[in-house]
Amino acid sequence: MDQPSSPACHGPCVSADDLIRLFYDSTDKLGFFERVTSNVVPLVYRELLDHTNHMTVTVESHHADTVDVTVLRSDEVLEHYRREILLTTHSSSKVVQYGIVRLNMKVLADKPRSEILAEKIPLGRVLIENDVLREIELFDLLRVQCGQVLANLFGVVVGTITYGRTALLYCDDEPAIELLEIVAPEEMSTESLGQ
């Protein structure tokens, strides 16, 4: 991943590369990632990503539908639970977001922890419905050129451009959840490298 303008970290940092390598031996299988500033992100993607709200709520509002989670892979290593997911619209099963999440499970109470491990409800909804006090710190906005894996998941051609972000979610003031969130390419966007 390009490293031009990483923000200074004064505490825990979230790295897209580190999260991707939880499930892939090479980041380019998923895609090619470039850190970008907000002003170069197309408006629709900026509205979807450049904020400190839960992506569950944001994509539900954008697509005017609730979303369901599909867990592609998950595992637990010591106190960390990690999973690779898709969010899909409830009514049409359209894929609207890809994500990788790493959670420090010892920070969460029993009920939200068991709901997360059940893998039936999107993470944001679990935290909201369990009234977990949370704060989201946005790290990087990312321009993403879809590799073979993302292209297959989103149903687009390899090289299609979309956008994502990395963020850290604090639960009760403790750094608890590292996030890589990539939204599905918008139909109006035909931008790709080389065009």
N, C-alpha and C positions, 0 to 999 in steps of 0.2 A: 504494500500500500504506500502511496506517496505520503511524505511526511512534511509538507511545506509549512503548515501553520498550526501546530498543535498547541492548544492552550496550556498555560503553566498549571500544573497540578499541585495543589497545596494539601492534598490528602489522597485518598484512593483515586486511581485513574481507571478508565475503562478503555480497553483496546479492542478494536474490531478484529485485528489479527489474532489476539489471544482467544477471543470467543470463538472465532471460526475454527481455530485449531483444536477446539474441544471435540469437533466432529469430523474435520477434514485434515488430511496431511498437507494439503496445499490450498492456500486461499483462492488461487485462480480457478479451482474447480467450481467454486461458488460464483466468483465474479472478480472483477478488477475494481479496486476502491481508491478513490481520491478524496482527500479532505477538501472541502470547499467552504467559502464564506456564504452567509445567508443571502447577500445581495446578488449572487450568481445563480441561486437556486430558483427555478421557475416558480411562479406564485402558487400554483396549486400544490406543489410539493412543499413549498415553504409553509403554507397553511397546515399541511398534514404533519410536518416534522419539527418546525422551529418554535417550540413551546415547551412548557414544563407540565403538561397534562398527560394522563394515561392515554396511550395509543388506542386502547380498546374504545374509550369514549370518543376519541377523535375520529377513528375510522367509521364507527357507527353513525356519527353525525354526518360525515362526508357521504356515506353510501345510503343514508336514510334507512338503515336496517340494523338489527342486532347482529353480532358476530359470534361464531362458534370457533372453538379451538380444535385443531388436529395436531396431536403430538406425533412427529415423525420419528424421533428418537429421544430417549432420555436415560439418565443414569444418576447414581448417587456415589460420590466419592467423599468419604469422611462426612463432614457436616454440610457439604455442598450438593445440591441437586441441580442438574443442568438438563436443559431440553432444547430441542430444535422444533419449531412449531410453524404452523400456518394458521392465519385467521381467515375465515370464510364467511360470507354473508349468509344469514340464516335462510332467507327465502330462496336464493338462487345457487347457493354453494360456490359463489364466485370467490376466488382467492384474492384477498385484498392486502395481505401482509405476510411477510416471512420474518421469522425472528429466531434468535438464539438467546437464551436466558441462563444465567448462573445465579442461584440463590443460596444465601447463607441461611440454612434452615433453622439454626439455633436462635436466630433473631425473631422468628415468628412463633406465635402462640399455637397451641395444638390444633384448634379448629381450622384456621386458614392453612396451616401446614398440611393437614390431612386432605383438605379440598384441593390444594395444589397438586399433591401427590396422586389424587384420584384422576387427574388429567382430563376432566370433563368441562371445566369452566375456565374462560380466559383469566389470566393472572390479574389484570386490572380489576375485573369484576369481583374476584375473590377478595382482594384487598379493600375495595370500596364497600362491599356488602358486609365485611367483617369489621368495618370502621377502624382499620389499621391506620394510624397516623403516619402519613408518608409525605415525602418531599422528593421531587425529581430534579436531578442536576443533569442538564444537557452538556455533553462533551463535544462531539464532532458531528457536523453535517457531512454527509458522504454522497458523492456522485458515484453511481454504481453501473458498471458495464456488465450486464448479465453474462456469466459463464454458462456452461452446459446445465449445471444443476438448477440455478435460478431460472434460466430460460424454460426448462422443463416444468418447473413448479408453477411459474407464472403463465405458461402457455404462449411464450413469445419466442422470437428468433434470438439466437446467440448474438450478443453485441448490443441488444436493446438497452437503452439508458433508462435508469430510474434513480431514485434517491433514497437515502436512509439516514440513520443517526445512531450514535452510541449515547447511552445515558446510564446514570447510577441512581437507583431508587433507595432512599433512606427510609427505614421503618422505625418509628419511635426514636429518631435521631441517630440510628445506627446504620452504617452502610450495609445494605442487605442484598440488593439485586442489581446485577450488571446486565445491561440490555444492548443487543444489536437488533435494530428494527428497520426493515426495508419494505417500503410500500410497493405494491404492484404498479407497473407502468400504467400511466393514464393513457387512454385510447388516443387522446389528442396529441400525445407526445410521440413524434417519430424520430427524435434526435438519436443518433447513434454515432459512435466513432467512425470517422471516414466519410460521413455524409456531408 
